[in-house]
Amino acid sequence: MKRVAIPVAKDMLSKNFGQCNYYKIYDIDDGSIKSDSVEVPPRQDMLNLPMWAAQQGITDVIVHKIDKKIITLFAVNKINLFVGVAVNFPGILIEDYMNGNLKSSEQIIKEITE
């Protein structure tokens, strides 16, 4: 089973990881959504969010922009990141994820890695 988290601000994928109101979390098994929920992480240092996500059993996170220091922390916690994804509604993003159609912006990836 996969547990996919999408950071949400103003009902859309948050432009910057860590600056969201909540996470929309989808439980996916056998190619279909089994459940979805809204989780609000405790207010804490953004560097602790990867550990919080791991404690929630999250396997994948879809983000637009993220600090490269945090990318390493997700890797340490064995959480897959989909970076540079265009801002859109969580329902559309999870459908793209399930269909293998998530696309990363080369410009965002370049900004993060420079």
JOMOUR-V987035 format. One record per pair of residues at least 4 apart in sequence whose ideal C-beta (glycine too) atoms are under 6 Angstrom apart, sorted by sequence separation. I is the first residue (numbers start at 0). J is the second residue. If there is no record, write none. Layout:
((I;J) (I;J))
//
This chain:
((43;47) (65;69) (87;91) (8;13) (13;18) (27;32) (28;33) (52;57) (73;78) (87;92) (95;100) (96;101) (103;108) (13;19) (95;101) (5;12) (6;13) (25;32) (26;33) (73;80) (26;34) (6;16) (25;35) (8;19) (40;51) (7;19) (8;20) (24;36) (6;19) (7;21) (24;38) (6;22) (7;23) (21;37) (22;38) (65;82) (84;101) (4;22) (5;23) (21;39) (60;78) (4;24) (59;79) (60;80) (61;81) (62;82) (81;101) (83;103) (57;78) (63;84) (82;103) (83;104) (3;25) (49;72) (53;76) (61;84) (63;86) (2;26) (49;73) (83;107) (83;108) (1;27) (52;78) (49;76) (0;28) (17;45) (61;92) (64;107) (67;111) (16;62) (14;63) (15;64) (16;65) (12;63) (4;57) (2;56) (2;57) (2;58) (3;59) (4;60) (5;61) (1;58) (23;89) (25;93) (12;86) (11;86) (12;87) (5;89) (5;92))
//
